[in-house]
Amino acid sequence: MINIAGGKGANLGELISMGIRVPPGFVITSHAYKYFISYNKLDEKIKEIFEKEKDDEIISSKIRELILSSQIPPDLANQILSAYENLSKLVGKEILVAVRSSATAEDIESASFAGQQETYLNVSKGELLDAVKKVWASLYTARAISYRRFKGIDQITVEMAVVVQKMVNSRSAGVMFTLHPATGDRNYIMIESSWGLGEAVVSGKVTPDEVVIEKSSLKIVEKKVSHKILKIVYDREKRQNIIINLSNEEADQMSISDEEAIELARLALKIEEHYGRPMDIEWAIDADMKFPDNVFIVQARPETYWTSKQIERKKEEVKVSVGKVLTKGLPASPGIAYGKARVILDVKEAKDFEKGDILVTKMTDPDWVPIMKIASAIVTDEGGMTSHAAIVSRELGIPAVVGTGNATKVIKDGEEITVDAIRGIIYEGKLTFETEEKKETTQPVSVGGISRDVLLSLYPVTATKIYMNLGQPDIIHKYLDLPFDGIGLMRIEFIVSEWIKYHPLYLIKTGKPELFVDKLAEGISMVASAIYPRPVVVRFSDFKTNEYKRLIGGEEFEPEERNPMIGWRGVSRYVSPQYEPAFRLEVRAIRKVREEMGLKNVWVMFPFVRTTWELEKAIKIMEEEGVRRGQDFKVWIMAEVPSVVVLADKFSQLVDGFSIGSNDLAQLTLGVDRDSDLLARMGYYDERDPAVLESIKRLIKIAHKYGRTVSICGQAPSVYPEINEFLVRQGIDSISVNPDAVIQVRRQVASIEQKIMLEKLRKK
């Protein structure tokens, strides 16, 4: 009923019919608007203004004045007030209401109209009729006229319904998408939240808290608290919305609880299932009510950016170029742009803004849209992934980085800058990015006439993630068409031996530690940027003493060991007084990749862990260097020493996951030198030995008890197909194999998973 109730009204009505919690209210239909226009004989006058005037501002001013100076027909006014009285009786007292625009061309699949028309909050009975006229008049704001022209929507036939709803006394409010707005990934729900009214989030006045929830499990996979500088609340004495600056304690406190976020996600899934497409949803939590009755949906409309991009989009593969970082923020609309920065704090000061300039401002609202249309990129101090700047930038296809916190202070007006809105980084000057851009449509052409996305879709989907092992960064491009879910083991030894070549302690001694940090960061970033946002698990160095000795300058720092395989390697190096300064260089490289380059898909793994105390000490060193475990930074350990299996419950309390090194685990469990041909020929070294398999089974069971993930990155899955069936049946989370085994193992795992499901069905 969009033609009667408008986009917003129709959507809200549909939500109620689905049993979604929506604040009670009523709709003043588009017929009422037509009656008002006809009663005051405004039809021809509006048409005449459009024919005579060319400037949107003048058109807007004249039409709005016509509407605001006209009278609502008495019978219509009485019906509106009567509906308000009925709503008050339903609630049990005279209430304040939200009076919201609901145009017949609003919240439709092809156009979101984010912020183009007006909404008035906390309206009393005495203010209601005037507020309705103001909403009708907002159909003809200059920005709405401009937006309709941009979208090819007829200016004359469009009409306005008005939604009137009981005000929610918002403790917290915000926006959520039923996909990840930065990547378009439909496996996740992104919630943005702040204190007070949702206007603070939608307008971009604050950088909101973020919660990312996995749809399949309804588990929170990422959570970020932002420093929220203010909240918007209704002042009952002043009878208006006011801005309150927050204390540091409230500013840095999460504005939504985990159970509220999960309840919102449940509602979002129900809404998406009903509409059959990704949705953009506004929500509020009432301070006066108890959970879950306090969780309300106040608006739901189709998500327009990523949905339209399914048909045609530009896809960029970008290799990172390192330069001086000016600031960082949220990558709200992907892309890369270079140009002159124009730091503008008030839209009225934007008259000399030229096409191709980069807009740098505190936040945007609909008045900025004409400027945004000609900008090559947008950078804001405040705002989140669902702020006005983010939504409009995505619709316009303009790179945008929001929520930097300080862009207007650190970027100079007129300065040449590069905006990397893939990672959310602003660089000084012009950087060279090696970019391969492909235009994809429903019938794109690549190898054999099949696009990469189509090619990958032909491979079976598995619940068990299939990761890939990698040691040489500069060959990652060869494997991008393989169906892998991330890098489960990135060895850094090749970078150290072939790119750096020097022993890290020798570089420290000669005053060149940054060579090690920069080269290591370059190699890691090459892989992480190529497969972003899929994870890359980087294993800290695991050379043995004889291998370190071969590096330039290594003779001075490495002792002689009779059995380096079980000697000074892995974590025992990192916590030793001799090697600790070198380990800190490895951590600094990780920090550089994650923070300066914005590659948050990089995680780490500690090799050859023996004891809990050494691991605790190594993690503490890492934290001293500013790298901490968090929602978007996972710390794994290799499970290759039997002590890790024996004390799996203790280790599970220190890390996020385990990766089984089946080669060393077999060697140390069986007491067999894996390099001994004699013992191998006699059948002693076998990763399928019952003792090894029992260790793996025990580790998976205990790790899952603590909610930790388990992977395997040894050779066994590539060599022994029967081990994969054992691993899948035990519930392993991921299997990481060499590139040549990725396709074979994915197909095999898919077959095993189907076999297990069929067995369960047959038992019922």
N, C-alpha and C positions, 0 to 999 in steps of 0.2 A: 504493500500500500504506500509506496514511496510517493506517488503522485498526490496522495491525500495527507499523509503524516510527515512527509519529508524523509530524507535518509536517516537522520538520527532517531526520529520518532518511530519509524518503521522498524529499525533495528532493535530499539528498546522494547517495543511491543513483542517482537519475536523472541527476545530474551525471556520476557515474562512468561510467554507461552511454553517455553522450555523448562521453566522452573528455576531460572537463574535469579539470584537475589538482586533486585533493582529497587532503588528508592521509589515509593509510590508517587503517582502524578497523573497528569492528563495532557492531551495534545489539542492545541488550537489549530485546526486543520488549514491546509492551503486554500480550501474553499472560503474560509473566514477571511483570509488575506485578500482573495479575489473580490469578496463582497465589500470589504473595506475600500479597495481601490475603485470598484465600480460605484459605490455609494458617494465617493468624493470626486468622481469623474477624473481620475488621474491617468487612465490608460493612454489616451492620446497625448497628454502632456509629457509623459515619460518617453514615449516613442519619439516625439518631436525633439526632445532634448538630445537623444542619441543621434538623431539625424543631423542636427545643427552643430553640436559640439564635438570636438575631436579629443580634447584633453580629459583624461579620466578623472582628475581632481575636480574639474569644473562640473562634469557630468554628475559626479557623486554629490557634490555640494548642493546642486540644484534639486536633484531628486529627493535627497534625504530631507531637505527643508520642506518640500511638498508633503512628504509623509508625516513628518513630525508636527506640522501645523494643521493637519487634518484631524477630524473628529472620528472616533470609533462609533459606528452606528449604535444607538442606545440598546436595541435588542441584543446585539452581539456583546456589548459591554456587560449586560446583565447575565448573559450565559457564562461568560468568563468568570465573573465574580461568584456565580452560583456553583461552578465547578470547583472554585477555590474553597468555598464553604464546605462542600462535600468532602474535599480532601482533608480539611481541618478536622471534620467530624471523625473521619477514618483514623486519624492520628490521635485525636482526643484533646486537641488544643489548637489555638490559632498558631499558625506556623510561618516560618520564613521559607521562601521557595527560591529555586534556581529557575531563571527564565532563559531558555536556551534556543538558539537558532536551529532550525531543521529544514534547510532549503531542499527543494525537490531535485537539485543536482548536487547534493552534499552527501558525503560518505558512501559514494557509489564505487564500483570496482575500478573505474578508470581515473578517479580523482578523489583525493581525500579531503580537500578544502580545509587543511589544518589551519585553524585560527583565522579563516578569511571572514567569517561573520561573527557577530557579537553574542556573548552570553553575559547575563547579569545575575550575580549571586546575592543571597541574603535579602531578597526582595519581600517587603511586607505587603499586606492587602492593599493599603493606601497607595503604594507605588506600582502595583501590578499592571494597571492599564498603560501607564507611561512606559514601563519596561517593555511591554509587548510591542508598542509602537517603535521603540528604539531598536528592537530586534528586527522588526519588519524593515525599518530604514537601513539596517546594516546589510541587507541584501544588495545594497548599492554603495558599499564602501569602495573607494578607488582600488583597493587591493583585490576585492572580490570581482570587480569589473575586469581588472587586468588579468586575473587568474582564469576567469571564464573565457576571455578572449584567447588566452594561451592554450586552453584545453578545447577550444572550438565549441563552446556551449552557448546556445542562443541567449542573448541578454533580455529579450522581451518576454519569452514564454516561461522563464524560470519563475518559480513562486516560493513563498516562505510559509512553512508551518512553524509553530512555536511549541516547544516542550516545556511544561511547567512541572517541576518536581520538588518534593520536600528536600530541604537542605540537609545534607549529611554533616554532622558536627565532626569534621575530619581531624582525627588525631594524626593520621598519616594518609598520604594519597600519592597517586602516580599513574604510570602507564606500563602496559606490558604488551609484548609481541609474541605471537605463537611461532616465531622463528627467531634466529639470532639476527638482529638488525644490521650487524657489521658484516656478516658473511652470507646471510640468507639460509643458513643451515636449519632445516626443518626438524631436526632432532631435539631442539631445545626451545624453552620458553625463557624470555628475558624480561625481568621485572625491574623497573626503576621506581625508587621510593624516596620521599622526603617528608619532613614534618609539616603539618598544617594542610592547607588547600593544595590541590594538584596543580594549580596555576603556576606554582614555583617551578615545577618540573617541566610542564608543557611549554612555558615561555622561555625556559633556559636560564631562569634567575639563579638556580643553584645547580651544582653538579651532584646528581642524586646518588644514593646507595644503589648497588646493583646486586641482583640475585639471578643466577642462571640455573635452571632446573631441567634435568633430562626428562623428556616426555615418557620414555618407556618405563622408567623406574620411579618417576616422581621424586627423585633424589636431588638435593642441592649439590651441584658440581662446582659452583664458583660463587663466591660472595665477597663483595668489596664495600667497605665503609668509606664514604667520602666526607670531606670536611664541608658541611652544609652551613653556609654563612648566614642564612636567614630562613624564616618561615612566614607564610602569609596566613593570617587568621582573621576572623570576623570580630570586630569590637562592637559589642551590643550597645554600649553607651554612645559611641560616635556613629553607630549604624552604618559602618563601612568597613571594608577590608583594610587591614593595616599590615605593614611589614615589621616584624620583630627580628632584631639581630640576635643570633644565638650565642650563648656562652660556649666556650671550648668544649665543655663536658657534653652538652646536648648536641653540639655541632658534630662531634666525633662519635656519637652513639648511633647504632643501627636503628633505623626508623621503622623497621618491620621485623616481626619475629619469624622464625623458621616455620612455625605451624601456620601463620597467616600467609606466608609466601606459598606454601604447599597447597593451602586451601584455594588461593587465587589461581594456582596452576591447574587444579582440578576443574575449576569453573572455566578456565581458558580452553582446556581440552574439550569440554562439553560444547563450548561455543564454536570452536573450530570444526568439530565433528558435524555440528548442525549446518554450518555454512559451507563446509567442504572446501575450505581454503584458508590460508594464513590470515590472522586477524590482528588489528591494532585496537587495544582495549584500554579504556580509562577506568580506574577503580578508586575507592576510598574506604577507609576504616573508621567507623564511628566511635568517638571517644566515650559515648554514653551507654554503649551496649556491650554485651559479652560475646566472646568468640563462640561459635563461628557466625552468629547472627549479625555481628558488626562489620562483616566483610561484604561490601556492595560493589556491583558493576554499574558504572554510570554512563558508559558509552562503549559501543563495539562497532567497528567499521572495517571494511576489507583493507588489508595491507596492500599498498599499491606499487611500491618500488620493486621488491624482489619478484613479485608475481609477474609483473610486466617483463622483467628481465629474463624470465624463462624463455620467452619467444626470441628475444634478440638482446645480446649483451656483449660488451667488450671484456675480454679476459686478459689480464696482464700477468706475465711471469717476470718478477723483478729481482735482479741481483742487487744486494745492498751496496750503496756507495757511501763510504764513511766521510763525514765532514763535521764541522763544528755545529753541535746541537744547541739551538736557541731555547727551545721548550718542547714539552711533550704533552699529549692529551689523548682523548679517545678517538680512534679512527672511525668516524661516524658515517662517512660516505667515501668509498674507496676510490683511489686514483692518485696520480702524482702531478703536481703543477709547479711551474716556476714563474716568477714575476715580481712586480713591484708591490711591496706591502703598503696598504693604505690603512693606517690606524685611525679609526673613526668611532667616536664614542656616542655621537648623536646623529641620527639619520638625516637631520636637517643640514649637517655639515658635509654631506656626501655629493654635493652638486658637481664637483670637478672629478668625481670618480670615473675612471675610464675603463672601457671594455678590456678585459684581460688582467686588470689589477687584482690583487689578492686582498679581500676584505678581512681586516683584523679588528674585532670589536668585542665588547663585553658579552653581549648576547644579541639575538635577533628576535623580532616579532614580525607579524605580517606586513608592517610598514616598510620593512627592509627588502621585501621580495623584488621590487624593480631593480635594486642595486645587485642583489644576489644573482639575478638572471644574467648580468653581464660580467660577473666576477669569474676569474679562472679557478679560484678556491676560496674557502671560508675558514677562518680560524677564530674561535671564541674563548673567552676566559671561563665562562660558566656554561652549564648545560650538559645533558647526558645523551645517550643514544636515541632517546625519544623526544628530545627537545625540538623546538620549532626549527632551529638551524639544521639539525640532523635530518629531520623528515623532508624539509623542502630541498636541501642539498641533494639528497638521494633522488627525489623526484626530478630535479633539474639535471642530474648527472654531473654534479660539480663536486670535486674532492673537498672534504670537510674534516677538520679536526676540532673537537669541542672539549670544553672542560679543562683547558690547560692551566687555569688558575692565574696565569701571569703574562699571557701573550701581549696584551696592550702595554705592559710595562717593559718587557725585554726586547720587543721588536720595535725598531725605529720606523717612523713614517717615511716612506720613500725608499727604504732599504730593500735590496734584492734578496729574495728568500726562495727556498724550495720547500714545498709542502708534500710530505710523504704521508698521504691519508690511508695507506695500506697498513702502516704500522703506527701512525699517530705521532710523527716526529716532524718538527720544523727545523730546517737547516739554514745556516747563513750562506748566502750566495747561491750560485747555480751548481748543482751537482749532476754528474753524469750517471744515469741509471741505465744498465743494460736491460732494455725492456723488449720483450717479445709480445706483441699485441695481436690477438686473433679476434676476428669478428665472428661470433657464433650465432647461427640461426637454427631453425628446426632441421635444416639439411646442411650442416657445415661440412667442409671438406678438409681432410688431412690424409694420413697414411691410408691408402686403399679406399679413400672416399668416406672414411668413418672418423668422426671427431673423437677426441680423447674421452670426453664425458660419455658419449654413446658407447665407446669401446669398453670403458670401465663398467658401464651398466650391464654389459653382457656377462660379466663374471658373477658367480653366485654370491649372495649376501650371507655372511656368517655371524652368529652371535659371538663367537670367539674371534677377537681381533687378530688380524694377520699383519705382523710388523716385519720390517726388513732390517737386516744387519748391514752396516756400511762402515768402511774404513777410509776411503779415498773421496774427499768432498767434491773434487772437480769432475767426477763422473756421475754425479747425481742426475744430471739431465738425461742420461741414457736410460734411466729407470723410471722416469715420470709417468710412463704409460702402464706401468705394472700396478695391479690392484692391491696396494698395501695401505694400511691404516695409519702408518707412522713409522718412525725409525725406532726400533726396540733396543738397538745397541749401536751407538756411534762411537767407534774407537778413535781416540785422538792420537794414537801412536804414530800413524802415518804423517800427520801434520807436524808432529814434533821432529820426526826423523828426516822428512823430506823437505818441509817448508822452512822450519826453524833451524834444524841441524845442530844447534848448540845446546849443551847441557844447561838447564835453567839456572843452576847455581853458578855456573861460569858467567852467564849473562848478568846475574846480580852482582857478582864480584867485579865485572868490568863496567858496571854502571849502565847497562842496557836492558833492564828488566822489561821495559815497554815493548821491545821487539817480540818477546815471548807472548805477552798479553795480546798485542795487536794481531799477530799472525794466527794465533790460536782462535781468537774471536772471528777473524776473517774466514777461516775454514769452517767453523761451526755455523756462522751466519749464512754461508753459501748454501748449506743443506737446509737450514731452518727456513730461510726465505723461499727456497724453491718449493717446499712442500707445505708451507703455511696454509691453514692453522693446525695441520696435523702435528702431533707431538714428536719431538726428537729427544730421545733419552741419551744424553752424553755421559759416557763412562769416563771418570777421571783416569789419569794415566796408570797403566799397569805394566810398565817395563820391569824386567828383572835386572839385577845389578850388572850382569854381563852385557845386556842390551843398552843400558844407560851409559856404560863405559865407552861404547862405540861412538857416542855423540861427541862433537868437538868440545874439548875441555873436560870431558867426562872422567878421564884417568885420575884427575886430582881428587875427585869427590866420591868415587866408588870403591868399595872394598872388594877383596876376593872372597867368593863364597863357593863352597864345595857343591851345594845343591840350591842354586838360585830359585828353582821352581817353588820351593817351600821356604824361601828365605825372606830377605828384606824387600817386600813388594806390597802393593796395595795400601791399605790404611795404615799399616805399620810404618810406612814411609812418611805419610802425611803428618803423623803425630810425633815423629822423631825430631829432636832439636836440630839435627843436621839438615833434614829435607823440608821442614815446615815452611821456611820462606819461599821455597819453590812451589809448594802446594798452594800457597796464598796467591801466586801468579795465576794458577789454573782457575781459582775461584774468581779472581778479578776479570778474567776473560769471560767467564759465564755472566758475571754482572754486566759487563760491557754489552754483550749480545742482548741480554734481556732488557736492560734499562736504556742504554744509549741507542741501540738499534731497534728497540721495541718488539723484539722477537720473544714474546711471552710463551711460545710453544716449546721452549727449551727447558728440559728437566735434567737432573743429574743422577748418576749412579756411582756408588762406592764399590770398588772391586776388592776381592779377596779379604772379606771381613772375617775376623777371627773371634773377637770378643765385644761385649756390649760397651765396656769402658773405653776401648779405643775408638769405637764409633761415636760415642757421646763426645769425646774430645775432638774428633775431626769435625763433627757437626758444629761444635762451639767455635772452632776456628773459622768455619765457613760463615757463621752468623756474625762474627767479629768483622768480617769483610763485607757485611751488609747484604748477605744472601740468606734468606730465611724460607723455611717451608711455608706454604700457604695454599689457598684455593687454586691458584693458577701456577704453582711451582711445586712439583712433586719430587721427593727424594726417595730413590730406590737403593737397594743393596744387592750385590751378587750373592746368590746362595750357592757357593761352591765348596765351602769348608763345612764339614758335618756339624760343627758347633752351632752354626746358624739354624740348622734343622732341629737340633736338640733343644735349643733355647728360642724356638720360633715365637713363643708367646712374649718373651722379653724383647726381642728385636721388633716385633709388631708394634710395640708401644713407642718406638723411636722413628719409624719410617712409614712411607706411604705404600711401598710395594717391594716385591722381591723379583729378581730375574735369575732363574736357575742356570748356572753354568754347568751343563751336564758333563762336559769333558773333565773338569777338575773335580766335580762332585763324585764322579765314578772313580777317578784316580785315588782320591783321598778316602772314600768310603771302603774301597776294596784294597787299599794299600798297594796299588799297582802303578808303576811308572808308565804313563800312557805313551811314552816314546820308545818303550822296549818292544822291539819286534819279536823277541823270543817269547815274552809273556803273552803278547797279542796273538801269536800263532797258536799258543796253547789254549787260548780261549779265556784268559783271565780278565783282559780289559774289554768290558762290554757294558755300554750304558743301559742295556736292557736287563741287567742283573736284578733279581728280585730285591736285593738290599737297596739298590739305587732307586728303584721304582717305589719301594716302601717309604724311602726318605722324601721323595717328591710328593707322594700321597699325603704324608703327615704334614708337610709344609703347607700345601694348599688348604687342608682342613683347618689348621690353626690360624693361618693368615686370614682366611675368610671369616673366621669367628670374630676377628678384630676389625673386619671391614677393609682389609688390605688386599691389594691386587697381586696376582702372581703371573709372571711371564716366564718364558724359557728362551735362552739365546744361544745355547750350545749347538753342537752339530747333529745331535740325535734326531730332531724332527725332520731334518733334510735327508738323513740317511736311512732311517728306519720308519716306514709308514705305520707299523703297528704301535709305535710309541705315541703317535698322534692320536690314535683311538683311545689309548690309555689316558692321555692328558685331557682330552675333551670329556671323557667320562668322569674324570675326577673334578671337572669344573674349572680348569685353568682359564684365566682371563684372556691371555694373548700368547701367541706363538711367533717368535721372531726368527726368520730364516734368511739365508743368503739370497741375493737377487734371483739367481737361477732356479730357486725352489719356490718362489712366491706363488706362481700360478698353480703349480702342482699341489702345493700344500693347501691353498685356499679351496680348490675343488675337492680335495680329499676331506678337509674339515667339514665342508658343507654336506658332503655325502654322509659323514659320520653323524652329524647333528640330525639329519633327516632320519637316519637309521634309528637313533635313540628315541626320537619322537614317535616313530612307527611302533617301536617296541612298547612304549608306554600306552599308546592307543589300543594295542592288541590285548594288553593286560586288563583294560577296563571292562 
